[in-house]
Amino acid sequence: MAAVQRPPRLGSVVVGVDGSESALSAVLWAAEEAFMRGSGLFLVHATDTDALARYLFQAEIDESRRTGRALLDLTAATVSARHPDVFVVKELSDRPPSGALRHAAARSGTIVVGHRGRGGFASLLLGSVGLRTASTASTPVVVVRGPTGTGNPGAVLAAVRDDRDLGCARAAAREALLRQRPLRLLRVWRTAGSRSERTASRGRPCAQAADHVLAQLRMEGLLRDEFPDLKTENEGARNPSVAGALVEASRDACLLVVGGHRGPDHPGPTPGRTTLALLQHAHCPVELVPRHGPGHGSTS
């Protein structure tokens, strides 16, 4: 009798705590993720007093730390009320927020940050902590957007471009197994026309899409070998806006997983234009998997 495949073990979950509504949404999402993983949950509050120490009185630093500890205690109590079996670690750091999150995640943790909008147009924009963390982390970063309940029936959506995105697809496969949801591999390539044209791998691909479909089929085969219980959907789409197509596809997803790479025309410590658009406009949480992070380039 064949053994039942268990969902692959994932690392710990690290989430930033700052008292905002956005951060609370991220904490609740992270708590559910840690519960499903059977892992620890690290609540991190950063006072950033290291950089500001020369400008602050000691009493101000002490007050900042007291406030931080109280916030961590309150947040931990909220998590424990929902998920009493999740082991919670509270970490008060004097580092800047992004550095504190990266330090807590070490080499294998998943960092979770909130979407820092305050209403109006600003609600569409990713906050500075989320942007810096997504741009500099060497481990996966989840930006919590849209509905975050576990009842979302959608698939885990993986945005892939070529064979170099195998690590991204593997991370998405693990999340899909964790949620007992199918994995939808979606490759969007830009066209000059205004009419969206789609082709599924099970049909006859157009000439321009043939190479992309073959690459996706290879990737799907590798994933099925590694995760035999995983249900996969493999699809390609032609659209004048890659970001627009992926944002639209995210309406029916419980999680969107994308690779962390930038085009040559987007240098510097920021995500590429398409990735940034997804982090700002997707209808579900977005997981950014660094291309050179753990899990890439191997199926072991």
Phi, psi and chi 1 to 4 in degrees:
 res  aa     phi    psi   chi1   chi2   chi3   chi4
   1 MET       -  128.4 -179.5  176.6  177.3      -
   2 ALA   -69.8  140.8      -      -      -      -
   3 ALA   -71.4  146.1      -      -      -      -
   4 VAL   -77.8  128.5  176.5      -      -      -
   5 GLN   -72.9  127.6 -177.7 -176.4    7.2      -
   6 ARG   -89.4  149.5  -64.7  179.7 -179.9  -86.6
   7 PRO   -57.5  137.3  -24.1   34.1      -      -
   8 PRO   -61.6  145.5   20.2  -29.6      -      -
   9 ARG   -73.7  132.6 -177.6  166.7  178.7   80.2
  10 LEU  -113.0  168.2  -61.2  170.3      -      -
  11 GLY   -76.3 -174.8      -      -      -      -
  12 SER   -70.6  168.2   58.7      -      -      -
  13 VAL  -116.7  129.5 -178.5      -      -      -
  14 VAL  -118.4  129.6  176.9      -      -      -
  15 VAL  -135.7  140.8   60.8      -      -      -
  16 GLY   -81.1  140.3      -      -      -      -
  17 VAL  -123.1  120.4  176.3      -      -      -
  18 ASP  -137.5    5.8   66.0    6.5      -      -
  19 GLY    89.0   -4.9      -      -      -      -
  20 SER   -83.0  161.6   67.7      -      -      -
  21 GLU   -63.4  -38.8 -177.5  177.6  -14.3      -
  22 SER   -61.7  -44.0  174.0      -      -      -
  23 ALA   -65.3  -36.2      -      -      -      -
  24 LEU   -63.7  -41.4  179.0   58.5      -      -
  25 SER   -59.8  -41.0  -65.9      -      -      -
  26 ALA   -65.1  -40.3      -      -      -      -
  27 VAL   -62.2  -45.2  165.2      -      -      -
  28 LEU   -66.1  -38.7  -64.2  178.7      -      -
  29 TRP   -64.2  -45.4 -170.4   94.3      -      -
  30 ALA   -63.1  -36.7      -      -      -      -
  31 ALA   -65.0  -41.1      -      -      -      -
  32 GLU   -65.1  -40.0  -68.6  176.3   -5.6      -
  33 GLU   -63.5  -45.2  179.8   76.7    5.3      -
  34 ALA   -63.3  -38.7      -      -      -      -
  35 PHE   -61.5  -46.4  173.9   74.4      -      -
  36 MET   -65.1  -37.7  -70.7 -173.6  -68.0      -
  37 ARG   -74.3  -23.9  -67.8 -175.1 -179.7 -167.2
  38 GLY    71.1   33.9      -      -      -      -
  39 SER  -116.5  174.3   70.0      -      -      -
  40 GLY   -77.6  157.0      -      -      -      -
  41 LEU  -119.4  121.4  175.0   65.5      -      -
  42 PHE  -101.2  116.2  -71.8   75.8      -      -
  43 LEU   -94.2  121.8  -56.2  177.8      -      -
  44 VAL  -119.4  123.9  178.2      -      -      -
  45 HIS  -117.5  126.0  177.0   75.5      -      -
  46 ALA  -109.5  124.3      -      -      -      -
  47 THR   -86.2  -20.7   64.0      -      -      -
  48 ASP    60.2   27.6 -160.5   11.6      -      -
  49 THR   -79.4  -16.3   50.8      -      -      -
  50 ASP   -57.7  -47.9  -86.2   -8.6      -      -
  51 ALA   -74.5  -26.3      -      -      -      -
  52 LEU  -101.7    0.9  -60.1  174.8      -      -
  53 ALA   -56.6  -37.8      -      -      -      -
  54 ARG   -69.1  -17.0   69.0 -179.8   65.0 -178.5
  55 TYR  -103.2   -3.3  -53.2  108.9      -      -
  56 LEU  -115.9  149.6  -61.4  174.2      -      -
  57 PHE   -77.4  155.1  -66.7  109.6      -      -
  58 GLN   -59.8  -35.3 -174.0   60.0   45.9      -
  59 ALA   -62.3  -36.6      -      -      -      -
  60 GLU   -68.6  -39.6  -66.7  174.6  -55.6      -
  61 ILE   -64.5  -44.0  -64.8  175.3      -      -
  62 ASP   -62.2  -39.7  -68.0  -17.4      -      -
  63 GLU   -66.2  -39.7  178.3   60.2   25.4      -
  64 SER   -61.0  -41.5  177.5      -      -      -
  65 ARG   -68.7  -40.4  -70.0  170.5  177.9  167.0
  66 ARG   -62.2  -43.7  -80.3 -166.2  -65.2  -90.7
  67 THR   -61.7  -41.7  -58.9      -      -      -
  68 GLY   -63.5  -43.3      -      -      -      -
  69 ARG   -63.5  -41.3  -68.7 -170.7 -171.8   96.8
  70 ALA   -63.0  -40.9      -      -      -      -
  71 LEU   -65.7  -41.2  178.2   58.5      -      -
  72 LEU   -63.5  -42.1  -74.1  169.9      -      -
  73 ASP   -61.7  -45.3  -70.9  -17.5      -      -
  74 LEU   -63.7  -43.3  178.2   61.5      -      -
  75 THR   -66.2  -41.2  -54.4      -      -      -
  76 ALA   -61.9  -38.9      -      -      -      -
  77 ALA   -64.6  -38.2      -      -      -      -
  78 THR   -64.0  -42.9  -59.7      -      -      -
  79 VAL   -64.3  -47.0  169.7      -      -      -
  80 SER   -63.7  -31.1  -64.4      -      -      -
  81 ALA   -65.8  -31.9      -      -      -      -
  82 ARG   -90.3  -39.2  -66.7 -160.4  177.3 -159.4
  83 HIS  -133.7   77.4  -62.9  -69.2      -      -
  84 PRO   -63.2  -19.1   20.3  -31.6      -      -
  85 ASP   -87.5   -7.3  -66.0  -28.2      -      -
  86 VAL   -80.8  126.8  171.7      -      -      -
  87 PHE   -78.7  118.7 -179.2   70.1      -      -
  88 VAL  -107.1  131.3  177.3      -      -      -
  89 VAL  -114.9  128.0  177.6      -      -      -
  90 LYS  -101.7  129.2  -62.3  174.3  -70.3 -175.5
  91 GLU  -128.6  119.1 -178.3  168.6  -32.9      -
  92 LEU  -101.4  123.1 -177.9   68.6      -      -
  93 SER  -122.9  143.7  173.8      -      -      -
  94 ASP   -89.5    0.7  -67.7  -26.6      -      -
  95 ARG   -76.9  168.7  -60.6  168.7 -176.5 -103.6
  96 PRO   -63.8  153.7  -21.8   33.2      -      -
  97 PRO   -54.4  -48.9  -27.7   35.5      -      -
  98 SER   -62.9  -43.5 -178.5      -      -      -
  99 GLY   -64.3  -37.4      -      -      -      -
 100 ALA   -64.7  -40.3      -      -      -      -
 101 LEU   -66.6  -43.7  -69.5  167.6      -      -
 102 ARG   -63.7  -39.8  -64.0 -163.6  -53.1  -89.2
 103 HIS   -64.7  -41.9 -179.0  -96.0      -      -
 104 ALA   -67.5  -34.2      -      -      -      -
 105 ALA   -73.9  -24.3      -      -      -      -
 106 ALA    54.0 -129.1      -      -      -      -
 107 ARG  -102.8   -7.1  -67.5 -178.4   56.2   82.8
 108 SER  -136.2   -3.3   60.6      -      -      -
 109 GLY   -80.4  155.7      -      -      -      -
 110 THR  -100.6  126.3  -63.5      -      -      -
 111 ILE   -93.0  135.3  -59.8  172.4      -      -
 112 VAL  -120.4  129.0 -178.7      -      -      -
 113 VAL  -129.7  155.3  -65.8      -      -      -
 114 GLY   -86.3  164.9      -      -      -      -
 115 HIS   -92.5  117.5 -174.3 -100.6      -      -
 116 ARG   -95.3   58.0  -60.1  -64.8  -55.8  -82.6
 117 GLY   -95.7  156.0      -      -      -      -
 118 ARG  -123.2   20.2  -65.2  -65.5 -176.3 -176.3
 119 GLY   105.7  158.0      -      -      -      -
 120 GLY    64.9 -152.3      -      -      -      -
 121 PHE   -61.7  -32.8  179.7   75.0      -      -
 122 ALA   -60.8  -24.0      -      -      -      -
 123 SER   -69.0  -15.0   67.0      -      -      -
 124 LEU   -86.2  -10.9  -59.3  177.2      -      -
 125 LEU  -100.5  138.9  -57.0  178.7      -      -
 126 LEU   -76.7  134.0 -176.2   63.6      -      -
 127 GLY   -68.7  166.0      -      -      -      -
 128 SER   -64.6  -37.7   59.6      -      -      -
 129 VAL   -65.8  -45.9  172.6      -      -      -
 130 GLY   -62.0  -41.8      -      -      -      -
 131 LEU   -65.7  -46.0 -179.7   59.6      -      -
 132 ARG   -65.3  -40.8 -179.6  174.1  -67.1  -83.9
 133 THR   -65.6  -45.8  -55.7      -      -      -
 134 ALA   -62.8  -29.2      -      -      -      -
 135 SER   -84.0  -24.5  -57.5      -      -      -
 136 THR  -117.6  -12.9   58.3      -      -      -
 137 ALA   -71.3  146.4      -      -      -      -
 138 SER  -100.3    1.6   60.1      -      -      -
 139 THR  -121.3  166.5   58.4      -      -      -
 140 PRO   -58.9  144.4  -26.5   36.1      -      -
 141 VAL  -125.9  130.3  175.3      -      -      -
 142 VAL  -109.5  123.9  177.0      -      -      -
 143 VAL   -99.6  117.3  176.7      -      -      -
 144 VAL   -82.1  117.8  174.9      -      -      -
 145 ARG  -134.3  156.4  -67.1 -169.6   52.4   85.4
 146 GLY    66.3 -171.0      -      -      -      -
 147 PRO   -59.8  137.8  -22.0   33.1      -      -
 148 THR  -121.6    9.8   58.0      -      -      -
 149 GLY   -72.2  155.7      -      -      -      -
 150 THR   -72.7  -11.4   54.8      -      -      -
 151 GLY   -79.7   -1.6      -      -      -      -
 152 ASN   -60.0  119.5 -171.1  -35.8      -      -
 153 PRO   -84.9    0.0   32.7  -35.2      -      -
 154 GLY   -71.1  165.8      -      -      -      -
 155 ALA   -77.6  165.6      -      -      -      -
 156 VAL   -83.3  124.6  172.4      -      -      -
 157 LEU  -102.2  126.3  175.6   64.8      -      -
 158 ALA  -114.5  119.6      -      -      -      -
 159 ALA   -87.3  114.1      -      -      -      -
 160 VAL  -122.4  151.3  -63.5      -      -      -
 161 ARG  -120.7  -39.7  -63.5 -161.3  -68.7 -173.3
 162 ASP  -158.2 -172.9   51.0   42.1      -      -
 163 ASP   -61.0  -23.0  -68.3  -27.6      -      -
 164 ARG   -70.2  -10.0  -67.6  174.3  -65.5  173.6
 165 ASP   -93.8   16.3  -80.7  -34.6      -      -
 166 LEU   -59.6  -39.6  176.8   58.9      -      -
 167 GLY   -61.6  -40.2      -      -      -      -
 168 CYS   -62.7  -44.1  167.7      -      -      -
 169 ALA   -66.1  -36.9      -      -      -      -
 170 ARG   -65.5  -42.1  -66.3  177.0   74.7 -120.1
 171 ALA   -61.5  -41.6      -      -      -      -
 172 ALA   -65.5  -36.8      -      -      -      -
 173 ALA   -62.6  -41.5      -      -      -      -
 174 ARG   -62.6  -41.9  -65.3 -173.2 -176.5   99.7
 175 GLU   -66.8  -36.4  -65.1  -74.0    2.3      -
 176 ALA   -66.0  -43.5      -      -      -      -
 177 LEU   -63.5  -38.8  -77.7  173.8      -      -
 178 LEU   -59.3  -40.1 -158.6   64.6      -      -
 179 ARG   -91.5   -5.4  -69.0  162.0  171.3   75.2
 180 GLN    56.5   45.0  -61.3 -177.6  -28.1      -
 181 ARG  -120.6  157.5  -56.8  -57.4  -52.6  160.8
 182 PRO   -71.2  159.1   23.1  -31.4      -      -
 183 LEU  -104.2  125.7  170.8   64.4      -      -
 184 ARG  -108.0  111.9 -179.4 -175.1  177.4 -165.6
 185 LEU   -88.9  121.6  -61.7  172.1      -      -
 186 LEU  -127.4  123.2  177.5   59.9      -      -
 187 ARG  -114.5  120.5 -178.1    3.8  169.9  143.8
 188 VAL  -113.2  128.1 -178.3      -      -      -
 189 TRP  -122.0  144.0   58.6   97.0      -      -
 190 ARG   -76.7  139.5 -173.7  176.4  -68.0  105.5
 191 THR  -123.5  160.8   61.8      -      -      -
 192 ALA   -82.0  -19.8      -      -      -      -
 193 GLY   -76.7  171.2      -      -      -      -
 194 SER   -99.2   -9.1   59.1      -      -      -
 195 ARG   -98.5  124.0 -176.4  170.6   61.4   90.1
 196 SER   -70.7  135.3  176.9      -      -      -
 197 GLU  -132.1  127.0 -166.0  175.5  -35.9      -
 198 ARG  -116.5  150.1  -59.2  176.4   60.7  158.0
 199 THR  -145.2  125.5  174.5      -      -      -
 200 ALA   -89.1  153.7      -      -      -      -
 201 SER   -64.3  -24.2   60.2      -      -      -
 202 ARG   -79.8  -12.9   60.4 -179.8  175.4  -87.9
 203 GLY   -98.8 -169.1      -      -      -      -
 204 ARG   -89.4  115.8  176.5  178.1  -66.6  178.5
 205 PRO   -75.3  150.8   26.9  -32.5      -      -
 206 CYS   -71.6  163.5   61.0      -      -      -
 207 ALA   -58.7  -42.9      -      -      -      -
 208 GLN   -67.2  -24.8  -60.8   96.2  -38.6      -
 209 ALA   -93.2   -6.9      -      -      -      -
 210 ALA   -57.1  -46.7      -      -      -      -
 211 ASP   -63.4  -39.6  -69.4  -18.5      -      -
 212 HIS   -65.8  -41.8  -56.5  -55.2      -      -
 213 VAL   -65.9  -41.6  171.0      -      -      -
 214 LEU   -62.7  -40.7  -70.9  174.6      -      -
 215 ALA   -63.5  -40.7      -      -      -      -
 216 GLN   -66.2  -38.1  -82.1 -177.2 -103.1      -
 217 LEU   -64.8  -39.8  -70.9  173.5      -      -
 218 ARG   -61.5  -45.2  -72.5 -165.8  -60.1  -88.8
 219 MET   -62.7  -44.0 -176.0 -179.2  -64.7      -
 220 GLU   -61.4  -39.6 -174.2  178.8   25.7      -
 221 GLY   -63.0  -42.8      -      -      -      -
 222 LEU   -62.3  -41.4  -69.5  171.3      -      -
 223 LEU   -66.3  -39.3  -66.8  174.8      -      -
 224 ARG   -67.1  -34.7  -75.8  179.2  172.3  172.1
 225 ASP   -64.9  -41.5  -71.3  -17.8      -      -
 226 GLU   -79.0  -36.4 -174.7  175.0    0.1      -
 227 PHE  -125.3   76.8  -52.3  109.3      -      -
 228 PRO   -62.9  -21.6   20.1  -31.5      -      -
 229 ASP   -89.4    0.4  -69.4  -17.6      -      -
 230 LEU   -82.2  130.4  178.2   67.1      -      -
 231 LYS   -90.2  125.4  179.5 -179.4  178.1 -178.6
 232 THR  -120.0  148.3   59.9      -      -      -
 233 GLU  -125.1  131.0  -57.2  169.3    2.8      -
 234 ASN  -121.8  120.7 -157.8  -19.4      -      -
 235 GLU  -145.6  147.2 -171.2  175.6   -8.9      -
 236 GLY  -122.8  153.3      -      -      -      -
 237 ALA  -144.3  139.0      -      -      -      -
 238 ARG  -106.2  130.8  -59.5  173.4   62.0 -157.0
 239 ASN  -157.2  143.7 -163.3  -67.5      -      -
 240 PRO   -65.5  -18.6   17.2  -28.8      -      -
 241 SER  -126.5  107.4  170.3      -      -      -
 242 VAL   -62.2  -47.9  173.6      -      -      -
 243 ALA   -60.6  -43.5      -      -      -      -
 244 GLY   -60.9  -41.2      -      -      -      -
 245 ALA   -66.3  -40.2      -      -      -      -
 246 LEU   -70.9  -38.5  -68.4  172.1      -      -
 247 VAL   -61.1  -44.0  167.1      -      -      -
 248 GLU   -63.0  -41.7 -176.3   61.0   26.9      -
 249 ALA   -65.0  -27.8      -      -      -      -
 250 SER   -69.1  -13.6   73.2      -      -      -
 251 ARG   -59.9  -31.8  -69.1 -177.4 -176.4  -84.9
 252 ASP  -106.2   19.6  -60.1  -40.9      -      -
 253 ALA  -114.5  151.6      -      -      -      -
 254 CYS   -91.6  -18.8   61.5      -      -      -
 255 LEU  -159.9  136.1  178.6   67.6      -      -
 256 LEU  -110.5  123.4  168.1   59.2      -      -
 257 VAL  -111.9  126.4 -176.2      -      -      -
 258 VAL  -131.0  154.3  -61.2      -      -      -
 259 GLY   -81.0  147.9      -      -      -      -
 260 GLY   -94.7   79.8      -      -      -      -
 261 HIS  -138.7  155.5   43.7   66.9      -      -
 262 ARG  -120.5  150.7  -61.6 -172.8  -67.4  -89.2
 263 GLY   -74.2  162.8      -      -      -      -
 264 PRO   -64.8  -18.4   23.2  -32.9      -      -
 265 ASP   -90.7    8.4   55.5  -24.5      -      -
 266 HIS  -129.3   69.6  -65.1  -76.9      -      -
 267 PRO   -74.8  169.9   30.4  -34.9      -      -
 268 GLY    96.5  173.0      -      -      -      -
 269 PRO   -82.9   53.5   32.8  -35.6      -      -
 270 THR  -137.1  153.6   59.5      -      -      -
 271 PRO   -64.2  159.9  -17.3   29.8      -      -
 272 GLY   -65.4  170.1      -      -      -      -
 273 ARG   -61.5  -43.5 -173.7  160.3   45.9 -159.6
 274 THR   -66.1  -45.7  -63.1      -      -      -
 275 THR   -60.9  -43.5  -58.3      -      -      -
 276 LEU   -62.4  -40.1 -175.6   57.7      -      -
 277 ALA   -61.7  -39.2      -      -      -      -
 278 LEU   -67.2  -41.5  -63.7  177.0      -      -
 279 LEU   -64.5  -26.1  -65.6  176.3      -      -
 280 GLN   -92.1  -27.2  -68.3  175.4  -19.8      -
 281 HIS  -126.7   -6.6  -58.9  -68.7      -      -
 282 ALA   -61.4  154.9      -      -      -      -
 283 HIS   -95.5    8.9  -61.6  -78.2      -      -
 284 CYS  -148.6  168.7   66.6      -      -      -
 285 PRO   -56.8  145.0  -26.6   35.9      -      -
 286 VAL  -117.3  124.9  179.0      -      -      -
 287 GLU  -103.3  122.2  179.6  171.5   -7.4      -
 288 LEU  -101.7  118.4 -177.4   63.0      -      -
 289 VAL  -106.1  112.7  179.9      -      -      -
 290 PRO   -58.8  136.4  -22.1   32.9      -      -
 291 ARG   -60.4  -36.9  168.9  160.3  -74.5  179.7
 292 HIS  -100.4   15.4  -59.1  -66.5      -      -
 293 GLY   -81.6 -179.4      -      -      -      -
 294 PRO   -58.7  139.3  -22.2   33.2      -      -
 295 GLY    97.9   -8.1      -      -      -      -
 296 HIS   -86.6  147.9  -82.0  -97.7      -      -
 297 GLY    73.7   13.5      -      -      -      -
 298 SER  -150.0  146.9  170.8      -      -      -
 299 THR  -111.4   14.1   58.5      -      -      -
 300 SER   -82.0      -   60.1      -      -      -
